Amino acid sequence: MTRRGAAFLGRSLAGFLAQEEPAKVLSLFVDKARQHGGLGPVDFACALRACRGNGKNWQVVPEIHAKAITNGLGGDRFVGNLLIDLYAKNGLVLRARRVFEELSARDNVSWVAMLSGYAQNGLGEEALGLYRQMHRSGVVPTPYVLSSILSSCTKAELFVQGRLIHAQGCKQGFCSETFVGNALITLYLRCGSFRLADRVFCDMTHCDTVTFNTLISGHAQCGHGEYALEIFDEMRLSGLSPDCVTIASLLAACASVGDLQKGKQLHSFLLKAGMSSDYIMEGSLLDLYVKCGDIATALLIFNSGDRTNIVLWNLMLMAFGQINDLAKSFYLFCQMQDAGVRPNQFTYPCILRTCTCSGEIDLGEQIHSLSVKTGFESDIYVSGVLIDMYSKYGWLEKARRVLEMLKEKDVVSWTSMIAGYVQHEYCKEALAAFKEMQKCGIWPDNIGLASAISGCAGIKAMRQGLQIHARVYVSGYSGDVSIWNALVNLYARCGRIRDAFSSFEEIEHKDEITWNGLVSGFTQSGLHEEALKVFMRMDQSGVKYNVFTFVSALSASANLADMKQGKQIHARVIKTGHTFETEVANALVSLYGKCGSIEDAKMEFAQISKRNEVSWNTIIASCSQHGCGLEALDLFDQMKKEGIKPNDVTFIGVLAACSHVGLVEEGVSYFKSMSHEHGIRARSDHYACVVDILGRAGQLDRAKKFVEEMPISADAMVWRTLLSACKVHKNIEVGEFAAKHLLELEPHDSASYVLLSNAYAVIGKWANRDQVRKMMKDRGVRKEPGRSWIEVKNVVHAFFVGDRLHPLADQIYNFLAVINDRVAKIGYKQEKYHLFHEKEQEDKDPNALVHSEKLAVTFGLMSLPPCMPLRVIKNLRVCNDCHAWMKFTSEVMGRKIVLRDVYRFHHFNNGSCSCGDFW
């Protein structure tokens, strides 16, 4: 072929390329190669350009590349740049890099092509390395190079490096270029540096639609809806017209701030511009109306939209989920499948969240099965919602199974599992999962850290809690309120008052959760007075009480037996309208039960409209403690008739009731029914109750046999209960057997030694008694002194045995002598100090052996008006003599006396006690 003919072919290649006929270009290229083989750089460039954007044509690129090498153009810059671009765009980055390395000379286009290739394939580190190589080679980067490398840094989240490149760009004067500025804005928005993004925007000399769209979209996605709308106003003032991307971002901004009015204006603009039927616009509009709660309009848009658009179906499912309408949500889900629209990874979470909110876990389980059939079980989004659903309702084994099936677990799935464990008080498992998550290389987020801290609080794992507290600072979450709330609760529960208040003060904007964490934490750690102080401070700070506040404060009052404070809180409950809350009502029943007013406890229970198992358990336990054992058993029968399933706590109250009224066989029968009828596994507490039932009735050999045949190892409570019964019934043989085991388990508990010592004393084995006391002394064990409390005129007065420290001690002992004379006249005979032998009795001052409860009752009779019952608390079990003395005193003084000892309540009135002398 002549030189003129070859030139004609060359012009034809370019001509066909200009006419967008790539097939003819490639055909002509092949013909030219066959006819004369003298192909130049322009020919190869035309052929390679023809391969762009066409999957079929792309297949011949390697052949064209090979032909270029045979024609000596393998290192040609013009051809090589096109090859780099094509290989990179099709994911063959290594081939692109090889071509780049083989170029005889490189220009800015070469560097940009290679950098863009790395960026497009998510290889930010490699792009950054290439940029450094370019810099060392002395090549001055162009704005396009800077734009490309900044995009790479953004995609790879190399934000620090991106800032350094920004500094270089400023030195070279390129940062005012529009596409460099756009890349910088994207970088700073992605890393959350909104201030820097806005500064770049202000420094730009020319902004295009991409600039404004990037800013609007970035702020809208981060919840800065109002600011995004301000940027739109600036965009219109600059003379730029919004496109679909702009409006979609603005609709998202309106949705984020709930600005339905502004959203409707944008909707009108879309209708006028003819863009409302656009695929993206339909979804954005529906999202707006769903998030703003206009479900009716959302439904109109959905019904008039493209019914094949899965996004619209998902948004509508979200809408019904938002109003917790599971029926419509499920109906729509079924309609979707009937219409032939296949659910995707976002569909299942929408319907599953609605099942979770509605508590319909059985339906959620069916949808889980459907997700397995359609291949979405291992999807990270679907699995995350499934773990959350199962965890929240206590199906922890299923939740864990879903987690284990995930090939790539993310922070959301781990956090849901940890939170589920904590919510259901499986705190050890929660902390184990937290540790396992970190071993997998997943860094916990703020929710995960808060849940882990709550797990530490649940088991009072202070050391681990301190470690996580340190991790909070390293993770950059030191300003997160949810974490500080969890820390407040942790330190409060662990009794670290100073640390709890220190963490509390760290929180700038304290909410109800903050205050409740402090109140409940102190209550649960036994710091009831501190809890009530915080409760009063909360009131002074103007923070509104909620259910959790009242429950914690009432529990603190109940544990202090502070009836007056409890009644004041009760008054606040009534004022704030929380009396109908079941949790608060349960706390009130517990309050009055623990403060000795069983009548008020019964009244509060009768007023509960929705009783749960806690309601029944509380009133049964209260009746049992107050000597109303038969009534407690009647309540248990009523509970079962009303369909409330008893739990392990219920049976503690039932068995205690049997013990306090001497129902031996009934108690044993109830114990057996736990496993046979109700499927409840007995704990050590239940076995101790049965031992108490048998022991109080004097059946000590049977009690001993029961302990020996227990399927679990007897703990200190079981042995202590048996030993106590042996002391009462003077059975030293069984008592020594129980004491041996008890002292092995608790060698430093004073109660064990005192019980054994007293058991020897009541049968007159003084040498053995003295031996036990010596053993106690040698081991450095100190006996807890008997102590009683009574409140008079808002002041709590405490008394010890033989107490002479009270300011009115002389008057108290004088009045006690008067009372003793009066009760002696109607039959009271003082039980001489049976724990001391005759010589010791002679050496003792009689007043030095007066028990603390006698002094407290005497002081109460002197100080309180006749209409008020006396309420006394004692830290030990009341003795026989004091019990008899109080019966007679209630008769001669015409006063009601309520004594709460370490085991139960005794109501003394008109010469009798509610316990029926069986305690």
RACORNOR-V223074 format. One record per pair of residues at least 24 apart in sequence whose C-alpha atoms are under 10 Angstrom apart, sorted by the first residue. I is the first residue (numbers start at 1). J is the second residue. Records with the same first field share a line. If there is no record, write none. Layout:
I = J / J
This chain:
1 = 32 / 35 / 36
2 = 36
5 = 32
6 = 32 / 35 / 36 / 38 / 39
9 = 43
10 = 39 / 40 / 42 / 43 / 46
11 = 42 / 43
13 = 42 / 43 / 44 / 45 / 46 / 47 / 50
14 = 42 / 43 / 45 / 46 / 47 / 49 / 50
15 = 46
16 = 46 / 50
17 = 46 / 47 / 49 / 50
18 = 46 / 50
20 = 50
21 = 50
22 = 46 / 47 / 48 / 49 / 50 / 51 / 52 / 54 / 57
23 = 47 / 50 / 51 / 54 / 56 / 57
24 = 50
25 = 49 / 50 / 51
26 = 50 / 51 / 57 / 60 / 64
29 = 64
30 = 64
33 = 67
37 = 67 / 71
38 = 71
39 = 67 / 68 / 71 / 72 / 73
40 = 68 / 71 / 72 / 73 / 79
41 = 68 / 71 / 73 / 76 / 77 / 78 / 79 / 80
42 = 78 / 79
43 = 68 / 79
44 = 68 / 73 / 78 / 79 / 80 / 82 / 83
45 = 78 / 79 / 80 / 81 / 82 / 83
46 = 79 / 82
47 = 79
48 = 79 / 82 / 83 / 85 / 86
49 = 79 / 82 / 83 / 86
51 = 86
52 = 82 / 85 / 86 / 89
53 = 86 / 89 / 90
55 = 90
58 = 86 / 87 / 90
61 = 86 / 87
62 = 87
65 = 99
73 = 103 / 104
74 = 99 / 102 / 103 / 104
75 = 99 / 100 / 101 / 102 / 103 / 104 / 105 / 106
76 = 102 / 103 / 104 / 105 / 106
77 = 102 / 103 / 104 / 105 / 106 / 107 / 109 / 110
78 = 103 / 105 / 106 / 107 / 109 / 110
79 = 103
80 = 104 / 105 / 106 / 110 / 113
81 = 106 / 107 / 108 / 109 / 110 / 111 / 112 / 113 / 114
82 = 109 / 110 / 113
83 = 113
84 = 110 / 111 / 112 / 113 / 114 / 115 / 116 / 117
85 = 109 / 110 / 112 / 113 / 114 / 115 / 116 / 117
86 = 113 / 117
87 = 114 / 117
88 = 113 / 114 / 115 / 116 / 117 / 118 / 119 / 120 / 121
89 = 113 / 116 / 117 / 118 / 120 / 121
90 = 117 / 120 / 121
91 = 117 / 118 / 120 / 121
92 = 117 / 121
93 = 117 / 118 / 120 / 121 / 123
94 = 118
106 = 139
107 = 139 / 140
108 = 134 / 139 / 140 / 141 / 142 / 144 / 145
109 = 142 / 144 / 145
110 = 145
111 = 139 / 141 / 142 / 144 / 145 / 148
112 = 141 / 142 / 143 / 144 / 145 / 146 / 147 / 148 / 149
113 = 144 / 145 / 148
114 = 145 / 148
115 = 145 / 146 / 147 / 148 / 149 / 151 / 152
116 = 144 / 145 / 147 / 148 / 149 / 151 / 152
117 = 148 / 152
118 = 148 / 149 / 152
119 = 148 / 149 / 150 / 151 / 152 / 153 / 154 / 155 / 156
120 = 148 / 151 / 152 / 155
121 = 152 / 155
122 = 151 / 152 / 153 / 154 / 155 / 156
123 = 152 / 153 / 155 / 156
124 = 149 / 150 / 151 / 152 / 153 / 154 / 155 / 156 / 157 / 158
125 = 152 / 153 / 156 / 157 / 158 / 161
126 = 152
127 = 151 / 152 / 153 / 156
128 = 152 / 153 / 158 / 161 / 162 / 165
131 = 165
140 = 172
141 = 168 / 169 / 172 / 174
142 = 169 / 172 / 174 / 180
143 = 169 / 172 / 173 / 174 / 175 / 176 / 177 / 178 / 179 / 180 / 181
144 = 174 / 177 / 179 / 180
145 = 180
146 = 174 / 175 / 179 / 180 / 181 / 183 / 184
147 = 174 / 175 / 177 / 178 / 179 / 180 / 181 / 182 / 183 / 184
148 = 179 / 180 / 183
149 = 180 / 183
150 = 180 / 181 / 182 / 183 / 184 / 185 / 186 / 187
151 = 180 / 182 / 183 / 184 / 186 / 187
152 = 183 / 187
153 = 183 / 184 / 187
154 = 183 / 184 / 186 / 187 / 188 / 189 / 190 / 191
155 = 186 / 187 / 190
157 = 187 / 190 / 191
158 = 187 / 191
159 = 187 / 188 / 190 / 191 / 193
160 = 191
162 = 187 / 188
163 = 187 / 188
175 = 200 / 203 / 204 / 205
176 = 200 / 201 / 202 / 203 / 204 / 205 / 206 / 207
177 = 203 / 204 / 205 / 206 / 207
178 = 204 / 205 / 206 / 207 / 208 / 210 / 211
179 = 206 / 207 / 208 / 210 / 211
180 = 204
181 = 205 / 206 / 207 / 211
182 = 207 / 208 / 210 / 211 / 212 / 213 / 214 / 215
183 = 211 / 214
185 = 211 / 212 / 214 / 215 / 218
186 = 211 / 214 / 215 / 217 / 218
188 = 218
189 = 214 / 215 / 217 / 218 / 219 / 221 / 222
190 = 218 / 222
192 = 218 / 219 / 222
194 = 218 / 219 / 222
206 = 238
207 = 235 / 238 / 240
208 = 235 / 238 / 240 / 241
209 = 235 / 240 / 241 / 242 / 243 / 245 / 246
210 = 242 / 243 / 245 / 246
211 = 235
212 = 240 / 242 / 246
213 = 242 / 243 / 244 / 245 / 246 / 247 / 248 / 249 / 250
214 = 245 / 246 / 249
215 = 246 / 249
216 = 245 / 246 / 247 / 248 / 249 / 250 / 252 / 253
217 = 245 / 246 / 247 / 248 / 249 / 250 / 251 / 252 / 253
218 = 249 / 253
219 = 249 / 250 / 252 / 253
220 = 248 / 249 / 250 / 251 / 252 / 253 / 254 / 255 / 256 / 257
221 = 249 / 252 / 253 / 256
222 = 253 / 256
223 = 252 / 253 / 254 / 255 / 256 / 257
224 = 253 / 254 / 256 / 257
225 = 249 / 250 / 251 / 252 / 253 / 254 / 255 / 256 / 257 / 258 / 259
226 = 250 / 253 / 254 / 256 / 257 / 258 / 259
227 = 253
228 = 252 / 253 / 254
229 = 253 / 254 / 262
243 = 270 / 273 / 275
244 = 270 / 275 / 276 / 278 / 279 / 280 / 281
245 = 280 / 281
247 = 275 / 280 / 281 / 284 / 285
248 = 280 / 281 / 282 / 283 / 284 / 285 / 287 / 288
249 = 281 / 284
250 = 284 / 288
251 = 281 / 283 / 284 / 285 / 286 / 287 / 288 / 289
252 = 284 / 285 / 287 / 288 / 291
253 = 288
254 = 287 / 288 / 289 / 291 / 292
255 = 284 / 285 / 286 / 287 / 288 / 289 / 290 / 291 / 292 / 293
256 = 287 / 288 / 291 / 292
257 = 291 / 292
258 = 288 / 289 / 291 / 292 / 293
259 = 288 / 289 / 291 / 292
260 = 288 / 289 / 291 / 292 / 293 / 294
261 = 292
263 = 288 / 289 / 292
264 = 288 / 289
276 = 305
277 = 304 / 305 / 306
278 = 305 / 306
279 = 305 / 306 / 309 / 311 / 312
280 = 309 / 311 / 312
282 = 306 / 309 / 311 / 312
283 = 309 / 310 / 311 / 312 / 313 / 314 / 315 / 316
284 = 311 / 312 / 315
285 = 312
286 = 311 / 312 / 313 / 315 / 316 / 319
287 = 311 / 312 / 314 / 315 / 316 / 318 / 319
288 = 315
289 = 315 / 319
290 = 315 / 316 / 317 / 318 / 319 / 320 / 322 / 323
291 = 315 / 318 / 319 / 322
292 = 319
293 = 319 / 320 / 322 / 323
294 = 319
295 = 319 / 320 / 322 / 323
307 = 336 / 339 / 340 / 341
308 = 336 / 339 / 340 / 341 / 342
309 = 341
310 = 336 / 341 / 342 / 343 / 344 / 346 / 347
311 = 343 / 344 / 346 / 347
313 = 341 / 343 / 347 / 350
314 = 343 / 344 / 345 / 346 / 347 / 348 / 349 / 350 / 351
315 = 346 / 347 / 350
316 = 350
317 = 347 / 348 / 349 / 350 / 351 / 354
318 = 347 / 349 / 350 / 351 / 353 / 354
319 = 350 / 354
320 = 350 / 351 / 354
321 = 350 / 351 / 352 / 353 / 354 / 355 / 356 / 357 / 358
322 = 350 / 353 / 354 / 357
323 = 354 / 357
324 = 353 / 354 / 355 / 356 / 357 / 358
325 = 354 / 355 / 357 / 358
326 = 351 / 352 / 353 / 354 / 355 / 356 / 357 / 358 / 359 / 360 / 363
327 = 354 / 355
329 = 354 / 355
330 = 354 / 355 / 363 / 367
342 = 374
343 = 371 / 374 / 376
344 = 371 / 374 / 375 / 376 / 379 / 382
345 = 371 / 375 / 376 / 377 / 378 / 379 / 380 / 381 / 382 / 383
346 = 376 / 379 / 381 / 382
347 = 371 / 381 / 382
348 = 376 / 377 / 381 / 382 / 383 / 385 / 386
349 = 381 / 382 / 383 / 384 / 385 / 386
350 = 382 / 385
351 = 385
352 = 382 / 385 / 386 / 388 / 389
353 = 385 / 386 / 388 / 389
354 = 389
355 = 389
356 = 385 / 386 / 388 / 389 / 390 / 392 / 393
357 = 389 / 392
359 = 389 / 392 / 393
360 = 389 / 393
361 = 389 / 390 / 392 / 393 / 395
364 = 389 / 390
365 = 389 / 390 / 398
377 = 402 / 405 / 406
378 = 402 / 403 / 404 / 405 / 406 / 407 / 408 / 409
379 = 406 / 407 / 408 / 409
380 = 406 / 407 / 408 / 409 / 410 / 412 / 413
381 = 410 / 412 / 413
382 = 413
383 = 409 / 412 / 413
384 = 409 / 410 / 411 / 412 / 413 / 414 / 415 / 416 / 417
385 = 412 / 413 / 416
386 = 413 / 416
387 = 412 / 413 / 414 / 415 / 416 / 417 / 420
388 = 412 / 413 / 414 / 415 / 416 / 417 / 418 / 419 / 420
389 = 416 / 417 / 420
390 = 416 / 417 / 420
391 = 416 / 417 / 418 / 419 / 420 / 421 / 422 / 423 / 424
392 = 416 / 417 / 419 / 420 / 421 / 422 / 423 / 424
393 = 420 / 423 / 424
394 = 420 / 421 / 423 / 424
395 = 420 / 421 / 424
396 = 420 / 421 / 424 / 426
400 = 433
408 = 440
409 = 437 / 440 / 442
410 = 437 / 440 / 441 / 442 / 443 / 444
411 = 437 / 438 / 441 / 442 / 443 / 444 / 445 / 447 / 448
412 = 444 / 445 / 447 / 448
413 = 437
414 = 438 / 442 / 444 / 448
415 = 444 / 445 / 446 / 447 / 448 / 449 / 450 / 451 / 452
416 = 447 / 448 / 451
417 = 448 / 451
418 = 447 / 448 / 449 / 451 / 452 / 455
419 = 447 / 448 / 449 / 450 / 451 / 452 / 454 / 455
420 = 451
421 = 451 / 452 / 455
422 = 451 / 452 / 453 / 454 / 455 / 456 / 457 / 458
423 = 451 / 454 / 455 / 458
425 = 454 / 455 / 458 / 459
426 = 455 / 458 / 459
427 = 451 / 452 / 453 / 454 / 455 / 456 / 457 / 458 / 459 / 460 / 461
428 = 452 / 455 / 456 / 458 / 459 / 461
429 = 455
430 = 454 / 455 / 456
431 = 455 / 456 / 461 / 464
443 = 475
444 = 471 / 472 / 475
445 = 472 / 475 / 476 / 477
446 = 472 / 475 / 476 / 477 / 478 / 479 / 480 / 481 / 482 / 483
447 = 480 / 482 / 483
448 = 483
449 = 475 / 477 / 482 / 483 / 486
450 = 480 / 481 / 482 / 483 / 484 / 485 / 486 / 487
451 = 482 / 483 / 486
452 = 483 / 486
453 = 483 / 484 / 485 / 486 / 487 / 488 / 489 / 490 / 491
454 = 483 / 485 / 486 / 487 / 488 / 489 / 490
455 = 486 / 490
456 = 486 / 487 / 489 / 490 / 491 / 493 / 494
457 = 486 / 487 / 488 / 489 / 490 / 491 / 492 / 493 / 494 / 521
458 = 489 / 490 / 493 / 494 / 521 / 524
459 = 490 / 493 / 494
460 = 490 / 491 / 492 / 493 / 494 / 495 / 525
461 = 490 / 494
462 = 490 / 491 / 493 / 494 / 496
465 = 490 / 491
466 = 490 / 491
478 = 506
479 = 506 / 507 / 508
480 = 507
481 = 506 / 507 / 508 / 509 / 510 / 511 / 513 / 514
482 = 507 / 513 / 514
483 = 507
484 = 510 / 514 / 517
485 = 510 / 511 / 512 / 513 / 514 / 515 / 516 / 517 / 518
486 = 513 / 514 / 517 / 518 / 521
487 = 514 / 517 / 518
488 = 513 / 514 / 515 / 516 / 517 / 518 / 519 / 521 / 522
489 = 513 / 514 / 515 / 516 / 517 / 518 / 519 / 520 / 521 / 522 / 524
490 = 517 / 518 / 521 / 522 / 525
491 = 517 / 518 / 521 / 522 / 525
492 = 517 / 518 / 519 / 520 / 521 / 522 / 523 / 524 / 525 / 526 / 527 / 530 / 531
493 = 517 / 518 / 519 / 520 / 521 / 522 / 523 / 524 / 525 / 526 / 527
494 = 521 / 522 / 524 / 525 / 526 / 527
495 = 521 / 522 / 523 / 524 / 525 / 526 / 527
496 = 522 / 525
497 = 521 / 522 / 527 / 530
501 = 534
510 = 543
511 = 543 / 544
512 = 538 / 543 / 544 / 545 / 546 / 548 / 549
513 = 546 / 548 / 549
515 = 543 / 544 / 545 / 549
516 = 545 / 546 / 547 / 548 / 549 / 550 / 551 / 552 / 553
517 = 548 / 549 / 552
518 = 549 / 552
519 = 548 / 549 / 550 / 551 / 552 / 553 / 556
520 = 548 / 549 / 550 / 551 / 552 / 553 / 555 / 556
521 = 552
522 = 552 / 553 / 556
523 = 551 / 552 / 553 / 554 / 555 / 556 / 557 / 559
524 = 552 / 555 / 556
526 = 556 / 559 / 560
527 = 556 / 559 / 560
528 = 552 / 553 / 554 / 555 / 556 / 557 / 558 / 559 / 560
529 = 553 / 556 / 557 / 559 / 560
530 = 556
531 = 555 / 556 / 557
532 = 556 / 557 / 565 / 566 / 569
535 = 569
536 = 569
544 = 576
545 = 572 / 573 / 576 / 578
546 = 573 / 576 / 578 / 584
547 = 573 / 578 / 579 / 581 / 582 / 583 / 584 / 585
548 = 583 / 584
549 = 584
550 = 578 / 583 / 584 / 585 / 587 / 588
551 = 583 / 584 / 585 / 586 / 587 / 588 / 591
552 = 584 / 587
553 = 587
554 = 584 / 586 / 587 / 588 / 589 / 590 / 591 / 592
555 = 584 / 587 / 588 / 590 / 591 / 594
556 = 587 / 591
557 = 587 / 588 / 590 / 591 / 592 / 594 / 595
558 = 587 / 588 / 589 / 590 / 591 / 592 / 593 / 594 / 595 / 596
559 = 590 / 591 / 594 / 595
560 = 591 / 594 / 595 / 873
561 = 591 / 592 / 593 / 594 / 595 / 596 / 871 / 872 / 873 / 900
562 = 591 / 592 / 594 / 595 / 791 / 794 / 796
563 = 591 / 592 / 594 / 595 / 596 / 597 / 791 / 871
564 = 595 / 791 / 794
565 = 794
566 = 591 / 592 / 595
567 = 591 / 592
579 = 604 / 607 / 608
580 = 607 / 608 / 609 / 610
581 = 608 / 609 / 610
582 = 608 / 609 / 610 / 611 / 612 / 614 / 615
583 = 608 / 610 / 611 / 612 / 614 / 615
584 = 608
585 = 609 / 610 / 611 / 615
586 = 611 / 612 / 613 / 614 / 615 / 616 / 617 / 618 / 619
587 = 614 / 615 / 618
588 = 618
589 = 615 / 616 / 618 / 619 / 622
590 = 614 / 615 / 617 / 618 / 619 / 621 / 622
591 = 618 / 622
592 = 622
593 = 618 / 619 / 620 / 621 / 622 / 623 / 624 / 625 / 626 / 905
594 = 621 / 622 / 625 / 626 / 900 / 904 / 905
595 = 871 / 872 / 873 / 898 / 899 / 900 / 905
596 = 622 / 625 / 626 / 871 / 872 / 873 / 898 / 899 / 900 / 904 / 905 / 906 / 907
597 = 622 / 626 / 871 / 898 / 905 / 907
598 = 622 / 623 / 625 / 626 / 627 / 628 / 905
599 = 623
611 = 639 / 642 / 644
612 = 639 / 644 / 645
613 = 639 / 644 / 645 / 646 / 647 / 649 / 650
614 = 646 / 647 / 649 / 650
615 = 639
616 = 640 / 644 / 646 / 650 / 653
617 = 646 / 647 / 648 / 649 / 650 / 651 / 652 / 653 / 654
618 = 649 / 650 / 653
619 = 650 / 653
620 = 650 / 651 / 652 / 653 / 654 / 656 / 657
621 = 649 / 650 / 651 / 652 / 653 / 654 / 655 / 656 / 657
622 = 653 / 657 / 904 / 905
623 = 653 / 654 / 656 / 657 / 905
624 = 652 / 653 / 654 / 655 / 656 / 657 / 658 / 659 / 660 / 661 / 904 / 905 / 915
625 = 653 / 656 / 657 / 660 / 900 / 903 / 904 / 905 / 906 / 914 / 915
626 = 657 / 660 / 898 / 899 / 900 / 904 / 905 / 906 / 907 / 914 / 915
627 = 656 / 657 / 658 / 659 / 660 / 661 / 904 / 905 / 906 / 907 / 913 / 914 / 915 / 916 / 918 / 919
628 = 657 / 658 / 660 / 661 / 914 / 915
629 = 653 / 654 / 655 / 656 / 657 / 658 / 659 / 660 / 661 / 662 / 663 / 914 / 915
630 = 654 / 657 / 658 / 660 / 661 / 663
631 = 657
632 = 656 / 657 / 658
633 = 657 / 658
645 = 678
646 = 674 / 678 / 680
647 = 674 / 678 / 679 / 680 / 681
648 = 674 / 678 / 679 / 680 / 681 / 682 / 683 / 685 / 686
649 = 683 / 685 / 686
651 = 680 / 682 / 685 / 686 / 689
652 = 682 / 683 / 685 / 686 / 687 / 688 / 689 / 690
653 = 686 / 689
654 = 686 / 689
655 = 686 / 687 / 688 / 689 / 690 / 692 / 693
656 = 686 / 688 / 689 / 690 / 692 / 693 / 904
657 = 689 / 693
658 = 689 / 690 / 692 / 693
659 = 689 / 690 / 691 / 692 / 693 / 694 / 695 / 696 / 697 / 918 / 919
660 = 692 / 693 / 696 / 697 / 904 / 915 / 916 / 917 / 918 / 919
661 = 693 / 696 / 697 / 914 / 915 / 916 / 917 / 918 / 919
662 = 692 / 693 / 694 / 695 / 696 / 697 / 916 / 918 / 919
663 = 693 / 694 / 697
664 = 690 / 692 / 693 / 694 / 695 / 696 / 697 / 699
665 = 693 / 694
666 = 693
667 = 693 / 694
668 = 693 / 694
682 = 711 / 712
683 = 712
684 = 710 / 712 / 713 / 714 / 715 / 716 / 717 / 718
685 = 714 / 715 / 717 / 718
686 = 718
687 = 712 / 714 / 715 / 717 / 718
688 = 714 / 715 / 716 / 717 / 718 / 719 / 720 / 721 / 722
689 = 717 / 718 / 721
690 = 718 / 721
691 = 717 / 718 / 719 / 720 / 721 / 722 / 725
692 = 718 / 720 / 721 / 722 / 723 / 724 / 725
693 = 721 / 725
694 = 722 / 725
695 = 721 / 722 / 723 / 724 / 725 / 726 / 728 / 729
696 = 721 / 722 / 724 / 725 / 726 / 728 / 729 / 918 / 919
697 = 725 / 729 / 918
698 = 725 / 726 / 728 / 729 / 730 / 731
699 = 725 / 726 / 729
700 = 725 / 726 / 729 / 731 / 734 / 735
701 = 731 / 733 / 734
703 = 734
704 = 734 / 735 / 737 / 738
707 = 738
714 = 741 / 742 / 745
715 = 741 / 742 / 745 / 746
716 = 741 / 742 / 743 / 744 / 745 / 746 / 752
717 = 742
718 = 742
719 = 743 / 745 / 752
720 = 751 / 752 / 755 / 756
723 = 752 / 755 / 756 / 759
724 = 751 / 752 / 754 / 755 / 756 / 758 / 759
725 = 755 / 759
726 = 755 / 756 / 759
727 = 755 / 756 / 757 / 758 / 759 / 760 / 761 / 762 / 763
728 = 755 / 758 / 759 / 762 / 880 / 919
729 = 759 / 762 / 763
730 = 758 / 759 / 760 / 761 / 762 / 763
731 = 759 / 760 / 762 / 763
732 = 756 / 759 / 760 / 762 / 763 / 765
735 = 759 / 760
736 = 760
747 = 776 / 779 / 781
748 = 776 / 779 / 780 / 781 / 782
749 = 776 / 781 / 782 / 783 / 784
750 = 776 / 780 / 781 / 782 / 783 / 784
751 = 781 / 782 / 783 / 784 / 876
752 = 776 / 783
753 = 781 / 782 / 783
754 = 782 / 783 / 784
757 = 835
758 = 834 / 835 / 836
759 = 835
760 = 835
761 = 834 / 835 / 836 / 837
762 = 833 / 834 / 835 / 836 / 837
763 = 834 / 835
764 = 834 / 835 / 836 / 837
765 = 837
766 = 835 / 836 / 837
769 = 835 / 836
784 = 875 / 876
785 = 852 / 875 / 876
786 = 851 / 852 / 853 / 874 / 875 / 876 / 877 / 878
787 = 851 / 852 / 853 / 856 / 873 / 874 / 875 / 876
788 = 851 / 852 / 853 / 854 / 855 / 856 / 857 / 872 / 873 / 874 / 875 / 876 / 899 / 900 / 901
789 = 852 / 853 / 855 / 856 / 857 / 871 / 872 / 873 / 874 / 875 / 899 / 900
790 = 853 / 855 / 856 / 857 / 859 / 860 / 870 / 871 / 872 / 873 / 874 / 899
791 = 856 / 860 / 864 / 870 / 871 / 872 / 873
792 = 859 / 860 / 863 / 864 / 870 / 871
793 = 863 / 864
797 = 856 / 859 / 860 / 872
798 = 852 / 853 / 855 / 856 / 872 / 873 / 874
799 = 851 / 852 / 853 / 854 / 855 / 856 / 859 / 874
800 = 849 / 850 / 851 / 852 / 853 / 855 / 856 / 874
801 = 847 / 848 / 849 / 850 / 851 / 852 / 853 / 854 / 855
802 = 845 / 846 / 847 / 848 / 849 / 850 / 851 / 852 / 854 / 855
803 = 847 / 848 / 849 / 850 / 851 / 852 / 855
804 = 847 / 848
808 = 859
809 = 855 / 859
811 = 858 / 859 / 862
812 = 854 / 855 / 856 / 857 / 858 / 859 / 860 / 861 / 862
813 = 847 / 850 / 854 / 855 / 858 / 859
814 = 858
815 = 855 / 858 / 859 / 861 / 862
816 = 850 / 854 / 855 / 857 / 858 / 859 / 861 / 862
817 = 847 / 858
819 = 858 / 861 / 885 / 888 / 889 / 892 / 893
820 = 885 / 888 / 889
822 = 888 / 889 / 892 / 893
823 = 885 / 886 / 887 / 888 / 889 / 890 / 891 / 892 / 893
824 = 885 / 888 / 889
825 = 888 / 892
826 = 888 / 889 / 891 / 892
827 = 888
828 = 881 / 884 / 885 / 886 / 887 / 888 / 889
829 = 881 / 884 / 885
830 = 880 / 881 / 882 / 884 / 885
831 = 879 / 880 / 881 / 882 / 884 / 885
832 = 881
833 = 881
850 = 882
851 = 878 / 879 / 881 / 882
852 = 878 / 882
853 = 878 / 879 / 882 / 883 / 886 / 899 / 901
854 = 882 / 883 / 885 / 886 / 889
857 = 886 / 889 / 897 / 898 / 899
858 = 889
860 = 897
861 = 889 / 893 / 895 / 897
866 = 893 / 894 / 895 / 896
867 = 894 / 895 / 896
868 = 895 / 896 / 897
869 = 895 / 896 / 897 / 898 / 907 / 908 / 909
870 = 895 / 896 / 897 / 898 / 899 / 907 / 908
871 = 896 / 897 / 898 / 899 / 900 / 907
872 = 897 / 898 / 899 / 900 / 901 / 905 / 906
873 = 898 / 899 / 900 / 901 / 902 / 905
874 = 899 / 900 / 901 / 902 / 903
875 = 900 / 901 / 902 / 903
876 = 900 / 901 / 902 / 903
877 = 901 / 902 / 903 / 904 / 919
878 = 902 / 903 / 904 / 906 / 919
880 = 917 / 919
883 = 908 / 912 / 913 / 917
884 = 908 / 911 / 912 / 913 / 917
885 = 911
886 = 911 / 912 / 913
887 = 911 / 912 / 913
888 = 912
